[in-house]
Amino acid sequence: KQEVTQIPAALSVPEGENLVLNCSFTDSAIYNLQWFRQDPGKGLTSLLLIQSSQREQTSGRLNASLDKSSGRSTLYIAASQPGDSATYLCAVYSSASKIIFGSGTRLSIRP
Amino acid sequence: EADIYQTPRYLVIGTGKKITLECSQTMGHDKMYWYQQDPGMELHLIHYSYGVNSTEKGDLSSESTVSRIRTEHFPLTLESARPSHTSQYLCASSEQGSNEKLFFGSGTQLSVL
């Protein structure tokens, strides 16, 4: 059974720092991994989707990497801003066509 | 930009009422999903559909029902709401195939008194 873990559960950093969020999964037989951000009380906004054949995807200040063999994905945020404060979730698409979400990392950027 | 809409955005109702949460998407996606999320907690899949007249229960047991009569519409119904149903309900859709990027609506925050 696929399990998805995001550590740490919460992270606070000063504005301007580069930071890395982690997502681990137990079954390497995945075909997509997607990163989202969620603002309090809102829906999820898609940030990046990495297909299993890809190693990374970039969008602006965001870079997501995927290492299936080690069961890890990272989301790198460059030059963090207060507007980046949100909860970041990863979702793993397993080979059984199930999508499993991590519990998220709550990120706070201090001005 | 995602074109998936949920109404109402907020709903406060009394115990025993029947309610329907609406979800519509204009992207022509075959796959649609309903998730339940409590504050600060994980998303749990309660229903999904792979196309018209196709509905399946998800991983989390739910007393709700869904229907998929049209591709763009995937409503969720609670026949008799209870306080335990208080939660946020999120609707999502995706394409078929390898690029199954999920798009989410803004959610419905349901409070049952």
Contacts between the chains, C-beta under 8 A, distances in Angstrom:
chain1	res1	chain2	res2	distance
A	31	B	98	6.8
A	32	B	98	7.6
A	32	B	99	7.8
A	32	B	100	6.2
A	32	B	101	7.8
A	34	B	101	6.6
A	34	B	102	6.1
A	36	B	102	8.0
A	36	B	104	7.6
A	41	B	88	7.3
A	41	B	107	7.5
A	41	B	109	6.5
A	42	B	106	6.1
A	42	B	107	6.4
A	43	B	6	7.7
A	43	B	90	5.6
A	43	B	104	4.2
A	43	B	105	5.4
A	43	B	106	4.5
A	43	B	107	4.5
A	44	B	43	8.0
A	44	B	90	7.0
A	44	B	92	7.7
A	44	B	102	7.7
A	44	B	104	4.2
A	45	B	104	7.4
A	46	B	2	7.4
A	46	B	101	6.2
A	46	B	102	6.7
A	46	B	103	6.5
A	46	B	104	7.6
A	49	B	99	7.3
A	49	B	101	4.8
A	51	B	98	6.3
A	51	B	99	7.0
A	89	B	43	7.6
A	91	B	102	6.7
A	93	B	100	6.4
A	99	B	33	7.8
A	99	B	45	7.4
A	99	B	102	6.9
A	101	B	42	5.7
A	101	B	43	4.5
A	102	B	42	7.4
A	103	B	41	6.9
A	103	B	42	4.7
A	104	B	42	7.7
A	106	B	40	7.8
